[in-house]
Amino acid sequence: MKAFVVTGPQIFELQEVASPVAGTGEVVVEVNRVGVCGTDVEFFNGTMPYLHDGQAKYPMRIGHEWTGRVIQVGEGVDSKLIDRRFIGDVMLGCGTCKRCQSGRQHTCATRFEVGIRNGWSGALAEQLVVPARFLHEIPDSFDDTIGALVEPGANAWRVADAAQAQPGKNILIWGTGTIGLLTAQFCLAMGANVHMVGKDPVTIKLALEIGVASAGESVIEIAGGYDAVIDATFDNKVPSKLVDLVEPGGRVVLIGVDNNPALLDSRTLVFKDLTVLGILSGSPGLAHSIEFIKSGRIDPRIIVGATVGLGEVGKVFLGTRPVGAGPGPKILVDPKKF
């Protein structure tokens, strides 16, 4: 089969590799669609911290926001899964440690991360092997575009949940990229008043189309202040700004990660009685993401700019915007096209 392989910083090949075989407890999925994520870009550019602390190395087959159809099952897996459509968890915990047993398998010390950690090959390929226990079936009403957006949607749901989005709450989201826009949709669906800050006039306009109260390049003051603030950027200067902006007793939710540490003054956290939360993974939010989309409470397709073939991915990573792409920041890949 064909697979997109990153062999070094900004070095890639479309390789012919052996098709995967399902081992005990595993399935092979024919990949229908994959999203290009900021984490993938970090791997491509060589800035991902895992590459520098030994948790990952080149060559790397990236891609983790996938949807597809089961075409093969291994020993111990129900053959009824064949031909059914799924998305999958990115974090593959061991299943036996304290963290896994307590529902925190996404923090398992020995976990694999699909296309990211400990060498588990990712979904930028025609086929992918994953443990069956990490599958989540998607409704027939989901097309492949929606399927590929479930996993980033799960991250966004967790952010909105951590911000305690609800009627009467004022929430500021800094960052109008994929996660920022998805988080805005979930916060709005939960009844919150949402304001956004971004750099790109195109995605700022898109934020307004989604229905946020305001979006621009600078923060606006609002009556009552911000009950929760969210960092969905790759800018290490943003968290400290948000700590200053949030109301006392409020919440600061961090999902964006810069290559350099973001420093916060612990005295401000104490004196303002703030709760600060970091979001590592969408794992606990996958079922919620599916349900919100299925019920029509959000439609994530507005954030998709284009879908390209596997042979065009390298150009996307090198910064070329696909011809005819819409305003959405998210680029999807159809691995069956080259």
C-alpha positions as CSV (number, residue, x, y, z in Angstrom):
1,M,0.0,0.0,0.0
2,K,1.0,3.7,-0.3
3,A,1.9,5.7,2.8
4,F,3.1,9.2,3.5
5,V,6.3,9.0,5.5
6,V,8.3,11.8,7.1
7,T,12.0,10.8,7.1
8,G,13.4,14.0,8.6
9,P,12.5,17.6,9.2
10,Q,10.6,18.8,6.1
11,I,11.8,15.6,4.2
12,F,9.1,13.2,3.1
13,E,8.3,10.3,0.7
14,L,5.2,8.6,-0.7
15,Q,6.4,5.1,-0.1
16,E,5.2,1.6,-1.0
17,V,5.0,-0.2,2.3
18,A,3.7,-3.6,3.5
19,S,-0.1,-3.7,4.1
20,P,-0.8,-4.2,7.8
21,V,-2.1,-7.4,9.3
22,A,-4.4,-7.5,12.2
23,G,-2.9,-9.1,15.3
24,T,-4.8,-10.5,18.3
25,G,-7.4,-7.9,19.4
26,E,-6.7,-5.7,16.4
27,V,-8.4,-4.6,13.2
28,V,-7.2,-3.3,9.9
29,V,-9.1,-0.2,8.7
30,E,-9.3,1.1,5.1
31,V,-8.7,4.8,5.7
32,N,-11.4,7.0,4.1
33,R,-10.3,10.4,5.3
34,V,-7.6,12.0,7.5
35,G,-7.2,15.5,9.0
36,V,-4.0,17.4,8.9
37,C,-3.4,18.5,12.5
38,G,-1.0,21.0,14.1
39,T,0.7,18.1,15.8
40,D,1.4,16.6,12.3
41,V,2.9,19.9,11.2
42,E,5.2,19.9,14.3
43,F,6.5,16.4,13.4
44,F,7.0,17.5,9.8
45,N,8.9,20.6,10.8
46,G,10.9,18.7,13.5
47,T,9.7,20.9,16.4
48,M,7.5,18.3,18.2
49,P,8.9,17.8,21.7
50,Y,8.6,14.0,21.4
51,L,11.3,14.0,18.8
52,H,13.7,15.6,21.2
53,D,13.0,13.5,24.4
54,G,13.0,10.1,22.8
55,Q,9.3,9.4,22.6
56,A,9.3,9.6,18.8
57,K,11.8,9.4,16.0
58,Y,12.1,9.5,12.2
59,P,11.0,7.9,9.9
60,M,7.5,8.6,11.0
61,R,4.1,7.8,9.4
62,I,1.9,10.5,10.8
63,G,-1.8,11.2,10.8
64,H,-4.3,10.5,13.7
65,E,-7.6,12.2,12.9
66,W,-9.1,9.4,10.8
67,T,-12.2,7.7,9.8
68,G,-12.5,4.4,7.9
69,R,-14.0,1.0,7.3
70,V,-12.9,-2.2,9.0
71,I,-11.6,-4.7,6.4
72,Q,-9.9,-7.3,8.5
73,V,-10.1,-8.5,12.1
74,G,-7.6,-10.3,14.2
75,E,-8.0,-13.2,16.7
76,G,-10.5,-12.4,19.4
77,V,-12.3,-9.7,17.4
78,D,-15.9,-10.1,16.3
79,S,-16.1,-10.5,12.5
80,K,-19.3,-8.5,12.5
81,L,-17.1,-5.4,12.7
82,I,-16.1,-5.9,9.0
83,D,-17.5,-3.3,6.6
84,R,-18.6,-1.1,9.5
85,R,-17.4,2.6,9.7
86,F,-15.5,3.9,12.7
87,I,-13.2,6.5,14.1
88,G,-10.5,5.7,16.7
89,D,-8.9,7.0,19.8
90,V,-5.4,8.4,19.3
91,M,-4.2,7.3,22.8
92,L,-3.7,3.6,23.1
93,G,-3.2,2.9,26.8
94,C,-2.0,-0.4,28.2
95,G,-5.4,-1.1,29.8
96,T,-4.0,-2.5,33.0
97,C,-2.2,0.3,34.9
98,K,-3.9,2.6,37.5
99,R,-4.4,5.4,35.0
100,C,-6.1,3.1,32.5
101,Q,-8.2,1.4,35.1
102,S,-9.4,4.8,36.4
103,G,-10.5,6.0,32.9
104,R,-7.4,8.1,32.2
105,Q,-5.9,5.8,29.6
106,H,-4.9,8.8,27.6
107,T,-2.3,9.6,30.3
108,C,-0.9,6.0,30.5
109,A,2.9,6.2,30.8
110,T,3.5,3.4,28.3
111,R,0.7,4.4,25.8
112,F,1.1,4.5,22.1
113,E,-0.3,7.5,20.2
114,V,-1.4,6.8,16.7
115,G,1.0,8.5,14.3
116,I,2.7,10.3,17.2
117,R,4.3,8.3,20.0
118,N,6.3,5.2,20.4
119,G,6.3,4.3,16.7
120,W,2.7,3.4,16.1
121,S,2.1,4.0,12.4
122,G,-0.4,6.7,11.6
123,A,-3.3,7.1,9.2
124,L,-1.7,9.0,6.3
125,A,-1.8,5.7,4.4
126,E,-4.3,3.5,2.6
127,Q,-4.7,1.3,5.6
128,L,-4.2,1.4,9.4
129,V,-4.0,-1.2,12.1
130,V,-5.5,-0.3,15.6
131,P,-6.7,-2.3,18.6
132,A,-10.5,-2.9,18.3
133,R,-11.1,-1.7,21.9
134,F,-10.3,1.9,20.8
135,L,-12.9,2.0,18.0
136,H,-16.0,4.2,18.1
137,E,-18.6,3.5,15.5
138,I,-20.1,6.5,13.7
139,P,-23.7,6.9,12.4
140,D,-24.6,6.3,8.8
141,S,-25.5,10.0,8.7
142,F,-21.9,10.9,9.0
143,D,-20.0,11.4,5.8
144,D,-16.2,10.9,5.7
145,T,-15.6,14.6,6.2
146,I,-17.6,14.6,9.5
147,G,-15.9,11.4,10.5
148,A,-12.5,12.9,10.3
149,L,-13.6,15.8,12.4
150,V,-14.8,13.7,15.3
151,E,-11.4,13.5,17.0
152,P,-10.5,17.2,16.9
153,G,-14.1,17.8,17.9
154,A,-13.5,15.6,21.0
155,N,-10.6,17.9,22.0
156,A,-12.8,20.9,21.5
157,W,-15.6,19.4,23.6
158,R,-13.2,18.8,26.4
159,V,-12.0,22.4,26.3
160,A,-15.6,23.7,26.3
161,D,-16.5,21.3,29.2
162,A,-13.4,22.4,31.2
163,A,-14.4,26.0,30.7
164,Q,-17.8,25.1,32.1
165,A,-19.6,26.6,29.1
166,Q,-23.3,27.2,29.9
167,P,-25.9,29.9,29.6
168,G,-24.8,33.2,31.1
169,K,-21.1,32.4,30.9
170,N,-18.8,34.8,29.0
171,I,-16.0,32.9,27.3
172,L,-12.9,34.2,25.5
173,I,-11.2,31.9,23.0
174,W,-7.8,33.1,21.8
175,G,-7.1,31.4,18.4
176,T,-9.3,31.1,15.4
177,G,-7.7,27.9,14.0
178,T,-9.3,24.5,13.9
179,I,-9.5,23.9,17.6
180,G,-10.5,27.4,18.4
181,L,-13.4,27.4,15.9
182,L,-14.6,23.9,17.0
183,T,-14.4,25.0,20.6
184,A,-16.5,28.0,19.8
185,Q,-19.2,25.8,18.3
186,F,-19.3,23.6,21.4
187,C,-19.4,26.5,23.7
188,L,-22.2,28.1,21.7
189,A,-24.1,24.8,21.7
190,M,-23.8,24.7,25.5
191,G,-25.4,28.2,25.7
192,A,-22.3,30.4,26.4
193,N,-21.6,33.8,25.1
194,V,-18.4,33.5,23.0
195,H,-15.8,36.0,22.0
196,M,-12.7,35.3,19.9
197,V,-9.3,36.8,19.1
198,G,-7.2,35.8,16.1
199,K,-4.7,36.9,13.5
200,D,-6.2,35.7,10.2
201,P,-8.9,38.0,8.8
202,V,-10.3,35.0,6.9
203,T,-10.8,32.8,10.0
204,I,-11.9,35.8,12.1
205,K,-14.7,36.2,9.5
206,L,-15.5,32.5,9.7
207,A,-15.8,32.8,13.5
208,L,-18.5,35.4,13.1
209,E,-20.3,33.2,10.6
210,I,-20.3,30.4,13.3
211,G,-22.2,32.9,15.5
212,V,-19.8,34.2,18.1
213,A,-20.6,37.5,19.7
214,S,-17.4,39.2,18.6
215,A,-14.1,38.2,16.8
216,G,-11.1,40.4,15.9
217,E,-7.4,40.9,16.4
218,S,-7.7,42.4,19.9
219,V,-9.6,41.7,23.0
220,I,-12.8,43.7,23.7
221,E,-14.0,44.6,27.1
222,I,-17.4,43.2,28.0
223,A,-19.8,43.8,30.9
224,G,-19.2,41.3,33.6
225,G,-15.8,40.2,32.3
226,Y,-14.8,36.8,31.1
227,D,-15.7,33.8,33.2
228,A,-13.4,31.5,31.3
229,V,-10.5,32.1,28.9
230,I,-9.1,29.5,26.4
231,D,-5.7,29.4,24.7
232,A,-6.0,27.6,21.4
233,T,-2.8,29.1,19.9
234,F,0.8,28.1,19.4
235,D,2.0,31.4,21.1
236,N,3.7,31.1,24.5
237,K,2.8,34.7,25.3
238,V,-0.9,34.1,25.3
239,P,-1.4,32.2,28.6
240,S,-0.1,35.0,30.8
241,K,-2.4,37.5,29.0
242,L,-5.4,35.3,29.6
243,V,-4.6,35.0,33.3
244,D,-4.8,38.8,33.5
245,L,-8.0,38.9,31.5
246,V,-10.1,36.3,33.3
247,E,-12.4,37.2,36.2
248,P,-11.4,36.3,39.7
249,G,-12.6,32.8,40.5
250,G,-12.6,32.0,36.7
251,R,-11.1,29.3,34.6
252,V,-8.1,29.2,32.3
253,V,-8.1,26.3,29.8
254,L,-4.9,25.5,27.9
255,I,-4.8,23.3,24.8
256,G,-2.4,25.3,22.6
257,V,1.3,24.4,23.1
258,D,4.2,26.5,21.8
259,N,7.7,25.0,21.3
260,N,8.8,27.2,24.2
261,P,7.4,27.1,27.7
262,A,4.6,29.6,28.7
263,L,5.3,31.1,32.1
264,L,2.6,32.0,34.5
265,D,2.9,34.1,37.8
266,S,1.6,31.7,40.5
267,R,0.9,34.7,42.7
268,T,-1.7,35.9,40.2
269,L,-3.3,32.4,40.1
270,V,-3.6,32.5,43.9
271,F,-4.7,36.1,44.4
272,K,-7.4,35.7,41.6
273,D,-8.4,32.2,42.9
274,L,-8.1,30.8,39.4
275,T,-8.5,27.2,38.1
276,V,-6.1,26.3,35.4
277,L,-6.6,23.2,33.3
278,G,-4.6,21.6,30.5
279,I,-6.1,19.4,27.8
280,L,-3.9,16.7,26.5
281,S,-6.3,14.6,24.4
282,G,-9.8,14.2,23.1
283,S,-10.0,10.6,24.4
284,P,-12.7,11.3,27.1
285,G,-14.7,13.4,24.7
286,L,-15.1,11.1,21.6
287,A,-18.5,9.9,22.5
288,H,-19.6,13.4,23.3
289,S,-18.3,14.7,20.0
290,I,-20.2,12.1,18.1
291,E,-23.4,12.8,20.0
292,F,-23.2,16.6,19.5
293,I,-22.7,16.2,15.8
294,K,-25.3,13.5,15.4
295,S,-27.9,15.6,17.2
296,G,-27.2,18.6,15.0
297,R,-26.0,20.8,17.9
298,I,-22.9,21.5,15.9
299,D,-21.8,21.0,12.2
300,P,-18.0,21.0,12.0
301,R,-17.8,20.9,8.2
302,I,-17.7,24.7,8.0
303,I,-14.0,24.6,9.2
304,V,-12.9,22.4,6.2
305,G,-11.0,24.3,3.5
306,A,-10.2,21.5,1.1
307,T,-9.6,17.8,0.7
308,V,-6.5,16.6,-1.1
309,G,-5.0,13.3,-2.3
310,L,-2.2,11.5,-0.5
311,G,0.3,12.7,-3.1
312,E,-0.5,16.3,-2.4
313,V,0.1,16.2,1.4
314,G,3.7,17.2,1.2
315,K,2.8,20.5,-0.5
316,V,0.3,21.2,2.2
317,F,2.9,20.6,4.9
318,L,5.3,22.9,3.0
319,G,2.8,25.7,3.2
320,T,1.0,25.6,-0.1
321,R,-2.7,26.2,0.1
322,P,-4.7,23.9,-2.2
323,V,-6.1,25.5,-5.3
324,G,-9.7,26.4,-4.8
325,A,-9.6,26.0,-1.0
326,G,-12.3,27.6,1.0
327,P,-11.8,29.8,4.1
328,G,-11.8,26.9,6.6
329,P,-8.4,26.2,8.2
330,K,-8.7,22.4,8.2
331,I,-7.2,20.4,5.3
332,L,-8.4,16.8,4.9
333,V,-6.8,14.0,3.0
334,D,-8.3,11.2,0.9
335,P,-5.6,8.4,1.0
336,K,-7.2,6.6,-1.9
337,K,-6.4,9.6,-4.2
338,F,-2.8,10.4,-5.2
